């Protein structure tokens, strides 16, 4: 029988959290403790929260991301779990976020400065600054037309040099491109 654990209703407002996908059978024996108007279900335990939803990312006043299982499950609704100590404060004014590049998957994501894996090297930025840098990196990853302005045939090298500076410096994209052009 599940012990009824209930967090304070405002404990999730203005938070950032990374949930990890789990198989839905972990919910066997648990009862739904909250259902949102958007159709998400929430299960609270002493260790953390399970959320079943078909939408992740920006939620009202919070940023909750789901790290999918590998291989990814086919269900439209995903079950995610996060420990209580993985909910970090979020706001628009403080420099709370840093960027993390996964070159193997060719993806960029943002993480919170309270993440225990933060190495203190990547530049911390506000939400808006972080969003702008992510867009710039995704354009570098998806497009190739920008590379014609460089005297270099190795676009992977160009991408890496520019992306690393976008993550680890406060230089603008134009300043970084000029610097990289002089290096090559």
DABELZI-V361846 format. One line per field, one symbol per residue. ss: DSSP state (~ for helix, > for strand, _ for the rest). A space follows every 10 residues. Layout:
BEGIN
ss = ???
END
This chain:
BEGIN
ss = __________ ____>>>>>> >>_~~~~___ ___>>_____ >>>>___>>> >>>___>>>_ _>>>>>>___ _______>>> >>>~~~_>>_ ______>>>> >>____>>>> >>________ ____>_~~~~ ~~~~~~~~~~ ~~__~~~~~_ ____~~~~~~ ~~~~~~~~__ __~~~~~~~~ ~~~_
END
